[in-house]
Amino acid sequence: MERERTSILGRMSADGPVADRGVVLARLAQTYERALSRFFERRVTVKADVPDLVQDVYLRLSRMPDPSAIEKPEHFLFVTAANVLKDRARRGAARGAGLHDDLDDDLASSEIPPDRVLESREAADRLQAVLLDLPERTRDAFVLRVLEGLKMADVARALGISTRAAEKHQAKALARVTEALEDWRHR
């Protein structure tokens, strides 16, 4: 065990460590980087987080006043790694990780800015709410004409009403939708 400590941390003298602090940290990092990476890879789902987690271990190690005083470096580093995972889980729980949807791959690779996508989704939700508030026949006339693209005569035939009545329902729905979307836009 002492042989391992001496080979990793450098020679010790009666006055203190002969090895420079930076050298000690570099040796520890070089010796344990692959093992720490494998440790994290087995325990996290997002593999891209592994280098950051390893870096967190080294950050904690660098904050120690005298890293050369570590008697069991391997034990110390893996206990620290386990604590990094625990802290990460606590932060995730506090921030509500898992309570939100990740960006879709289509959205993330889209050329449309995310704020515009969000705005469009809000507009679609508002449109749906307005349509649900309309009387059924008025809503059906609007959906068949605007969303399904039917001609007004076909809308009237589908609803079993005159073309003139279908046009009135369509105009009423269009006025309510326009008003609601204008109110939403100016909020």
Helices and strands as residue ranges (DSSP letters): H 2-9, E 12-13, E 16-17, H 21-41, G 47-49, H 50-62, G 67-69, H 73-94, H 105-108, H 114-133, H 136-142, I 143-147, H 152-159, H 163-185
